[in-house]
Amino acid sequence: MALTTSHQVSGTHQPAYNDNLWVVQETSTGITSNYNFKFICDVKNSTDSLLTRLKVPLYFGSNNRGVFNIARVLESYVTQDWDYTDSAASGCSSSFFDYKLEFGYEYSTGTTSPITQTLAQTTVTGNTIWNAALAPSTFLNYDQGDYLMASGSTAGFLSNNVSKRIHRNQKDWLYALHDGTLHHLLVTFSDSSTVNINATTDDMVRFPIGSNISGGIPTGATSYTIRPEDSSNNLVGSAYTITIDERCSKYDAVDVFFLNRLGAVESFRFNKVRRDNFDIDRRNYRANPYTLDGQNYAYTNQSFNNSQYYTEAQQRITLNSDLITEAESVWLRELVMSPRVWIYDDALYTVNISDTEYEQRYHINDKAFNLRIEAELSFPDKVQRL
């Protein structure tokens, strides 16, 4: 009698919003052939508290195996971490979650016999999810070494934009997933000045690397390279390059911040034509315009007959960017699809992108192109109900 498990996602760190599959097998068919047989999976947190108990029957066509998908259970325990006012590295404790699994089974010896449970026959520890949602084709070839920084690794920061350009006064962040070896970032500016940004010990950490970088961007710098290093200054992942975008615009700039597919918040600037429209929803009722004044029952030109009792306006903001590259066009699809988007327009506001389609642009088709999006403020504007 032996209960074995096989995890269908490699490594100890898995993306939370993709399938998290476990195949469990009981080698003794004498057990699995019992009435009402089901495998049991107890999903627990790192302090051994039970989150939920899952049960599955034998997989169709098999006499000793079952399949658990625990992704929907675990994804409820991660959200996102971001703070517009960041000035130093911060841990992202809401973006990852450590879990433990205990596998067992239950059965009865007869159709009406009581159920017997055998729990915790096999225990699995040391696994972590983080708030990523990989594209299906990317997840097929998932390798945590592409995302988890460690000694000798070439893992990248949590961005699908392999390098970026930002404006000198634009806030931005880089997030890193690491196994504890990431100690600091070494930032080297094109004017040869440097700055170190110390990491936290959290599995996931975010670093302000735009205008909010420690000490600010030097006036003479036109680009800078960011190296993730351990305490001995050895590289523990891939370096990242940022170029200063010096293009000017006569229009006011609006910075958009969005949760990307890898669980990090990034920024992009829209600094071309902006238009604001308001969809107004009015609801009216027929009021009695007459008033009784002594023996006089009449209405006047100031009476309301068709009376408005509810008014709500939904602000729609159309934003246009400067020209973008093919690589940026691929990356910015994540902005349009993102479930969490903010804009900075004298203050920080939550918005929802209302575009229902997105064209990925290529220079072979279009010599030059930009990005246009439409965003709705999360809160509608309401006036008096009379």
Sequence and secondary structure as in RCSB ss.txt:
>XXXX:A:sequence
MALTTSHQVSGTHQPAYNDNLWVVQETSTGITSNYNFKFICDVKNSTDSLLTRLKVPLYFGSNNRGVFNIARVLE
SYVTQDWDYTDSAASGCSSSFFDYKLEFGYEYSTGTTSPITQTLAQTTVTGNTIWNAALAPSTFLNYDQGDYLMA
SGSTAGFLSNNVSKRIHRNQKDWLYALHDGTLHHLLVTFSDSSTVNINATTDDMVRFPIGSNISGGIPTGATSYT
IRPEDSSNNLVGSAYTITIDERCSKYDAVDVFFLNRLGAVESFRFNKVRRDNFDIDRRNYRANPYTLDGQNYAYT
NQSFNNSQYYTEAQQRITLNSDLITEAESVWLRELVMSPRVWIYDDALYTVNISDTEYEQRYHINDKAFNLRIEA
ELSFPDKVQRL
>XXXX:A:secstr
  EEEEESS SSEEETTS  EEEEEES HHHHTSEEEEEEEEEEETT  EEEEEEE   TT SSEEEEE HHHHG
GG      TT  S EE TTSEEEEEEEEEEEEESSTTS  EEEEEEEEEEEEEEES    HHHHHT  GGGTEE 
TT     S SSSSEEE TT   EEEEEESS   EEEEEETTS EEEEE  SSSEEEEE STTSTT   TT SEEE
EEEE TTS B S  EEEEE     SS  EEEEEE TTS EEEEEE S EEEEEEEEEEEEE    EEETTEEE  
TT  SEEEEEEEEEEEEEEEEEE  HHHHHHTHHHHH S EEEESSSEEEEEE         TTT SS EEEEEE
EESS EE    
